[in-house]
């Protein structure tokens, strides 16, 4: 191959390595020392680059820390595109999340080192939580586009894609919050399943005063 044709590819690989090094440095420093005790300059130094280089790749240390999970929304959306065309929108979204959880080639959060710590930290740090929210919003916007294409509708006029994504992403978020607060890193798949079951089941059929089958409220009162 002509060396001149290799050059853009090499530059792209180098840029990817630099970004990954910065993201990894931010991830390790922040989880080890806390978000408020780490500066952008320290992240750049750990990655062996200067502050200006950091700013070419990330707008903030929060964005750098969360870069390790930004791709998970893309993976869910890739799985959503691959779902059978005949699946109802919310079912397709749930199955895409399950495909992400079970993908052996790209481990999901509960099978990646220290991601649980990152999610717990994001629940506690307002600026990290806000950056996490922006990542979720971007991924959900793409999910709406995918479902609208599947249904052959304009999402600006037909709300079904947006409603399905809001419901599915809400179930995923509820499971994520419960996961972070429960302190059991391996429990994410069960919590996600429980959240989607609630969305598809008793929340649609039970009256507000109805007792859920798994509730222990009455048993506690009787004991």
C-alpha positions in Angstrom: 0.0 0.0 0.0 1.2 3.5 -0.8 2.6 5.2 2.4 0.6 8.3 1.6 -2.6 6.3 1.7 -1.6 4.8 5.1 -1.1 8.2 6.7 -4.8 9.1 7.4 -5.3 5.6 8.8 -2.3 6.0 11.1 -3.5 9.4 12.3 -6.9 8.0 13.0 -5.4 5.1 15.0 -3.2 7.5 16.9 -6.1 9.8 17.7 -8.1 6.8 19.0 -5.2 5.7 21.2 -4.8 9.2 22.6 -8.6 9.5 23.3 -8.6 6.0 25.0 -5.5 6.9 27.1 -7.2 10.1 28.3 -10.5 8.3 29.1 -8.7 5.5 30.9 -6.6 8.0 32.9 -9.7 9.9 33.9 -11.6 6.7 34.8 -8.8 5.5 37.1 -8.0 8.8 38.7 -11.6 9.7 39.5 -12.6 6.3 40.8 -9.4 6.2 43.0 -9.5 9.7 44.3 -13.0 11.2 43.7 -14.2 13.6 41.0 -13.5 16.8 43.0 -9.9 15.7 43.8 -8.8 15.3 40.2 -8.0 18.0 37.7 -7.9 18.0 33.9 -4.2 18.7 34.1 -3.6 15.6 36.1 -5.6 13.5 33.7 -3.6 14.9 30.8 -0.3 14.2 32.6 -1.3 10.6 33.4 -2.0 10.1 29.7 1.3 11.8 28.8 -0.3 14.7 26.8 -0.8 18.4 27.5 -4.0 20.2 28.5 -4.6 21.5 25.0 -4.6 17.9 23.7 -7.2 16.9 26.3 -9.5 19.8 25.1 -9.4 18.4 21.6 -11.0 15.2 22.7 -13.2 16.1 25.7 -15.1 19.2 26.9 -14.7 18.2 30.6 -13.3 15.7 33.0 -16.8 14.3 33.4 -17.0 13.6 29.7 -13.7 11.8 29.8 -14.6 9.7 32.8 -17.9 8.6 31.1 -16.3 7.8 27.8 -16.0 4.2 28.8 -19.8 3.8 28.8 -20.8 6.1 26.0 -20.6 3.2 23.5 -23.1 1.2 25.4 -26.0 3.2 24.1 -24.6 2.7 20.6 -24.5 -1.1 21.2 -28.1 -1.1 22.4 -29.2 0.8 19.3 -27.2 -1.5 17.0 -29.1 -4.4 18.7 -32.4 -2.5 18.2 -31.7 -2.2 14.5 -31.1 -5.9 14.2 -34.4 -6.9 15.9 -37.0 -8.7 13.8 -39.2 -6.2 11.9 -42.5 -7.7 13.3 -41.7 -7.1 17.0 -43.7 -4.4 18.8 -41.6 -1.3 19.5 -41.4 -1.8 23.3 -40.7 -5.5 22.9 -37.9 -4.7 20.4 -36.4 -2.2 22.8 -36.4 -4.7 25.7 -34.9 -7.4 23.6 -32.2 -5.0 22.4 -31.3 -4.3 26.0 -31.2 -8.0 26.8 -29.0 -8.6 23.7 -26.6 -6.0 25.1 -26.6 -7.6 28.5 -25.7 -11.0 27.0 -23.3 -10.0 24.3 -20.1 -12.1 24.9 -18.0 -9.9 22.5 -18.7 -6.6 24.4 -19.4 -7.2 28.1 -22.2 -5.1 29.6 -21.8 -3.0 32.8 -22.1 -5.8 35.3 -19.3 -7.8 33.6 -16.8 -4.9 33.2 -14.3 -3.9 35.8 -15.2 -0.9 38.0 -18.2 0.2 35.9 -20.4 -0.5 39.0 -18.2 2.0 40.9 -18.7 4.6 38.2 -22.5 4.3 38.1 -22.6 4.6 41.9 -20.4 7.7 41.8 -22.6 9.2 39.1 -25.5 8.9 41.5 -23.6 11.0 44.0 -21.9 13.7 41.9 -24.3 16.2 40.3 -22.0 17.2 37.4 -21.2 13.6 36.6 -25.0 12.7 36.8 -25.7 15.6 34.4 -23.1 14.4 31.9 -24.5 10.8 32.2 -28.0 12.2 31.5 -26.8 13.8 28.3 -25.3 10.5 27.1 -28.6 8.8 27.8 -30.6 11.5 25.9 -28.4 11.2 22.9 -28.8 7.4 22.8 -32.6 7.7 23.3 -32.9 10.1 20.4 -31.2 7.6 18.1 -33.5 4.9 19.5 -36.6 7.0 18.6 -35.3 7.4 15.0 -34.7 3.6 14.7 -38.2 2.8 15.9 -39.8 5.4 13.7 -38.0 3.9 10.7 -39.3 0.4 11.7 -42.8 1.7 11.9 -42.5 3.9 8.8 -43.7 7.0 10.6 -42.5 10.6 11.2 -41.6 10.8 14.9 -42.5 14.5 14.8 -46.1 13.6 14.2 -46.5 10.1 15.5 -45.6 9.8 19.2 -45.4 6.0 19.4 -41.6 5.7 18.9 -40.9 8.4 21.5 -43.4 6.9 24.0 -41.9 3.4 23.5 -38.4 4.6 24.0 -39.3 6.8 27.0 -41.0 3.8 28.6 -38.2 1.4 27.9 -35.4 3.8 28.8 -37.3 4.6 32.0 -37.4 1.0 33.0 -33.6 0.7 32.2 -32.9 3.8 34.3 -35.0 2.5 37.2 -33.1 -0.7 37.2 -29.8 1.2 37.0 -30.7 3.3 40.0 -31.8 0.3 42.0 -28.5 -1.5 41.0 -26.4 1.4 42.2 -28.2 1.6 45.5 -28.5 -2.1 46.3 -24.7 -2.7 46.2 -24.8 -6.0 44.3 -22.8 -5.6 41.1 -24.0 -8.9 39.6 -27.7 -8.1 40.0 -28.1 -5.8 37.0 -29.8 -8.3 34.6 -32.3 -9.4 37.2 -33.2 -5.8 38.0 -33.6 -4.9 34.3 -35.9 -7.9 33.8 -37.9 -6.9 36.9 -38.3 -3.3 35.7 -39.5 -4.4 32.2 -41.8 -7.0 33.7 -43.4 -4.3 35.9 -43.8 -2.0 32.9 -45.5 -4.7 30.8 -47.5 -6.2 33.6 -49.0 -5.0 36.8 -48.5 -1.3 36.3 -50.9 -1.6 33.4 -53.5 -3.8 35.0 -53.5 -3.3 38.8 -55.5 -0.6 40.6 -53.4 1.9 42.6 -54.4 0.2 45.8 -53.8 -3.4 44.6 -51.0 -5.4 46.3 -48.3 -6.7 44.0 -47.8 -10.5 44.0 -44.3 -10.1 45.5 -45.3 -7.5 48.1 -44.6 -8.4 51.8 -46.6 -5.5 53.2 -49.5 -7.5 54.5 -47.3 -10.3 55.7 -45.3 -7.8 57.7 -48.5 -6.4 59.3 -49.7 -9.9 60.2 -46.5 -11.0 61.9 
